[in-house]
Amino acid sequence: MTSQNELRCSGCGVQIQTESAERLGYVPESALNRDPLLCQRCFRIRHYNEISAATPNQDDFLKILDGIGAQDALVVHIVDLFDFEGSLITGLHRFVGNNPVLLVVNKIDLLPKAINPNRILNWVRKQAKTYGLKPAEVVLCSAKKNIGFDRVVETVARLRGKRDVYVVGATNVGKSTLINRLIRDYSDLTNELTVSPYPGTTLDLVKIPLDDGRSIIDTPGIVYDNRLTEIVRKPDLRVIMPEKPIKPLVYQLNERQTLFFGALARFDFISGERQSFTCYVSNALHVHRTKLEHADELYETHKGEMLAPPDKEHLEELPKLVKHVFRNPRGAKADVLISGLGWIALNSDAGAQVAVYAPKGVKVVIRDPLI
């Protein structure tokens, strides 16, 4: 048995071990001298796009975050604009103490190009305040498309002074992608963090040294079970997580009409004047319209086939759909968010009663309209 107390994976930060391929951090002894040193999980993600079932414990995430408040640091909280309420760490103030928070809103490239960035900024500030977060500054960006990245770097440099920088966020919000941009553009390091389309890639603290002796510290993503992305099978993530700008789907509905989002969710327009609803979901996800009176029968008959994902073979793994009823008053517009899937915009101010069915445990909220 080899001692690996000081060895960590350069991709995800987990401590290296050679004892069990079933545990996190496994590396065959014959591969310990490789440069870069990657655990078997990261090696397979990076080179073969394989998925590992091993996941870290959420208690470990919280212990790591709990130590940030005792440090003198800048906290960079990255959220996913496509799933803002689902990816926001609402209790972050309990962990960071008096340290300033920079709120970086990633994946703005997924929104239609005509959207006014100032409107998005104002919306984010208002929503963050609603959830008890008062960031020192808000920056919009797309780490993947390198949009707004210079602004992120400039703001980090201005706010941090000579402090360490802790990067925090939920799983799959783009933390590692953003930090890889820092490594490539602002560091002499050649090893990049492992980036994959699957939640929970970074498994431990990963420190990136800066020229002044301080570090940028990437923390593990917090796993929120109330996001659909944590419930579906990993192959289905490519269907529900958009890779390209969303093409909004506009439906003119009469009352008592229904929209199905595969077999994953359902939207009922229960009552109200004829009006339009816009669906902001992945372009790869099929939306099917029917009458409310036929909805139950259609779901039972076609789930897993015409209504997919998931497919019929894995349908039983999906938690039972639970009904959420919302009444949007006359004179107001709103979004109904299904965390991890997207949102439906209630475009009319004529008022409406709607219902959303989502897998048990998935967050469903009504909010001020984003667009």
N, C-alpha and C positions, 0 to 999 in steps of 0.2 A: 504494500500500500504506500502511495506517495503522499507526502504532506504538501498541501497547496494553500497554506494559510494566507499567503501574500498574493496569490495568483487570482486575477479576476478576468472575466470575459471582456474583451475590448468592444464587443457589440452591445451587450446589455448590462454589464456591470456585476453580474452574479458571481459569487465566489466559486472558483473551479474545484471540482472533485472528480476522482477517478474510480470511485467505488461502485456507483450504480447508475446505469443508463436511464433508469426510471425517475431519477431525481434531477432537479434543476442543477445546472452547472457542470454536467458530465462532459469530460473529455477523455478519450482513450490515452493511456500513458504514452503510447507511441506518438501522439500528436502534441505533447506538452511543449515542445520546442518550436512549434510553428509561430510565425510572425506574419500577420497578427494572430494572437491566440483567441480562438472563438470556441465557445461551448458548442456541443453537438446541436443544440436547438437553433442557435444563431447561424451555424454553418449550413444547416438544412434550409432555414428560411432564406438566407442570402443566396445560396447557390442552386437550390432546387425548389424554392417556393413551397416547401412542405410546412405542415402545421403541426406544432407540438401540443399535446393535451395538457402538459405540465403548466400549472399556474401558481403564482405566489399567493401567500395568505394575505387577506386584506388587513388583518391586525398588524402585520409587518409594515404595510404602507403607512398606517396611522402612527405607528411608533416613530417612523422616520420623519413624518410631517411634524410630529409633536416636538421634535428637537429644534425646529427652525426658530421658534419664538425665543429661544435662549441665545440665538446668534444675532450679530449685528449684520443684517443682510438686506439686499433687495430681493423681493419675491416677485417673480414673473409668473403670473397665472394665465395659462393658455386655455382658451375655450374654443369650442367648435361653433361657428355661427349657424351651421345647419341644425345643430341640436343645442342651442344656447342654454335652455333651462335644464337639460339633461346632463350637460358637461360642466356647469358652474359648481364650484365647491362652495356651497352656501354657508358653511361653518368655518370658512378659511380664517376669519379673524381670531378664532380660538387657538389656532396653531401658530400664527405668525406674530402675535403680540403687537408691538408698536412699529414693526418693520413696514416700510412702504410697499405697496402692491402696484405693479404695472400689469394692467389687464390687456393681454394680447389676444385679439379676436381673429382666429385663423379661418381659412377656407372661404374668404370673400370671393374667390374666383368662381364659386359655385352659383352665385347670384347672377341674375340677368344683368348685362353690362349697363343698361340704362339707369340703374338704381343710383340715386344721389348718395355719395359716401357720407356727407354731413348728416343726412337723415338717419343713416345707420348708426353713426357715432352717437347721436342724441338718443336714439332708441336704446342702445347698449347702456349708456350712462343711466338712463331711467330704470331699465330692468335691473341693473346691478344694484342700484339704490333700493329697489323694491325688496331685494333679497339680502339686504344688510351689508353689502360690499361697497366701500368707498375708495376706489382706486385713485392713486396719485395721478395716473394718466391712462388713457385708452388709446390703443393703436390697432388699426385694421391692417390685415396682411393676408397674403397667401404664401406660405413657405414653399409649397410645391411649385408655384408659378413665379416666385421671386417678386411678388407684388408687395410693396410697402416694407420690404425687408430692411432697406437702408434706414428707414424711420425707426424700426424696432431697435437696430443696433445703436443709433444715435441716442434714443431715449434711454436705453439700458446704460450707456456710458454716462449720460447726464445724471441719472437718478442714483446710480450705485456709488458714486464717489470712489472710495477705495475698499468697498465691501465685497464680500462674496455675493454671487447671484444664484438663488435657488429657483429652478424652473419646476412648476407644479401644474398638475392638470389631471383630468380623468383619462382613462385609456382611450387611445386612438384619436386624440384631438390634434396631433401633429407635433408633439413636443420633440421627438427625436429628429423629425425632418427639419424643424427649425434650428435645432442645435447643430445638425450636420452642416447647415449653411454657415453657421458661425465657425465651425471647424475648418471648412474649406476656404472661407474668405478671410478669416481673422486669426488663424492659428497655424503653427508649423506641424501640428499633428497630422498624421496620414490615416489613422484608423477612424472610421466613422461608426456611429451607433447603428445598431440593427434597426432597419425600418421595414415594416411589413404591413399589409392591410388587415392584420388581425390584432385584436385588443391585447394589452398586457405584454408588450414586447420588452420594455425596459424593466428589469427585475430587481435592481438594487441601485444605490447611489453611483453615478458615473461622474467623476470630476474631470473637468477640462481646464488645465492651468492657463492663467493669463500672464501677460508680461510683468505685471506688478506684484506677482506672487500670490494673488488671489485666484479664485476658481469660479467657473460656472458649474453648478451641480445639477445634473438631471436626476429627478426623483422618479420612482415607479409611478405609473398611472393608477389612480384610484379606480377600482372596479365598482361601478354603480349598477346593481342588478335591476334597477328600474328603467334601463335603456334597452330597447329592442335588440340593439347590437350585441348585448351580452346574453341574449336568450336564444337567438336563432343559431342554426348550425353554421359553422364557420364558412363552408362553401357558399352559403346564401348571403354572406356579407357583401359579396361583389355585386349582388343584385340590388340591395337596399342602400348601400353606401355609394353616393354619386362620385364619379371620377371626373365628370365634365360639367360645364354650366347647366343648371337645371332648365329644362324647357317647360314652363308652367302649363298645366293642363286646365283649361277653363271649361266648366260645365254649367249650362243653364238648366236649373232643376226646378221642377214643380214640387210642391210639398208631397211627402210620402214617396220619395225616390231615394235610392241607395247607391253608394259607390263601394266597391270592394277593392282592396289593395292586396292582390294575390289572395292568400288565405290568412294573411297576417293581421289585417285590420279591416274595419267596416265603418262607413260614415252614413248616417241616416239624416235626411232632411225631413224632420217630423212635421213641422207646421210653419207657415209663413207665406208671404207673397212669392210668386215666381221670381227667382233671383239667381245671380251667378256665384259660383264657388270656384276658387282657383287652388289646384293641388300642386304643392311644391314637394315633389318626391323624386327619387332617382329615375332617370330616363329609362333604365332597364326594368323597372317594375311595372307590371301590367295592371291597369285600372279598368274594372268592369262595372258598367252601370245597369241597374235593374229597378223594378218597382219594389217598394217596401213590402208589399203583400207577398211577393215571391222570394224575398231575400233569404229567409230561413231555409226554405226548400232548396234554393239554388246552392246555398253554402253546403248543405249536407250532401247534395248530389255531386257537386263539382269540386269540392275542396281537394287540394292535392293534385288536381289535373288541370282543368281550365283555370281554377283559382290556385295559383302557385307563385312563389314558394310558400311553405315547404312542399316537397313532393309527397305523394301519398305514403311512401315507405316510411317517412320520418314525421308524418303529421301528428302522431301521438306524442311526440316529444315536445310539441308546442303547448304551453299552458292554455287552459280554457279561456276563451274570449270573455271579457267582463265589460258591461255596459256603463258608459259615463254620459250623463245628460247635461246639456248646457242650454241656457236661455240667453240669447244676445238681445238686449233691449233695443227698442226703436231709437234711432239717432246715433247708434254706435256701430263701428266696424270692429272686427276681431280676427285673430287666428286661433285655431285649435291645433295644438302641437301634440303629436304622438312621438315621444322621445325615441330617437334612433331611426325613425322612419321619415319624418318630415312634418309638414303642417298643411292644413286646409284653411285658406283665407275666406272669411265671410265678407264678401265685397259690398253687400248692400247695407244701408242703414235703416232698412224697412223693418228690421227685427226678425228673429228666427229662433225656433227651438230645434236643436240638433242632438244627435246621440252618436257617440263614438264607441266602438267595440275594439278593445285591444287585449293582448294576452295579459293574464292576471299578473299584477306587479309592475307593469309598464306605466311610466308616468304619462298622464294625459292632462293637459292644462289649457285653459283659455287665457289669452293674453292680448295686449295691444298689438295691432298689426305691425309687422316688421316692414312690409313693402306697401 
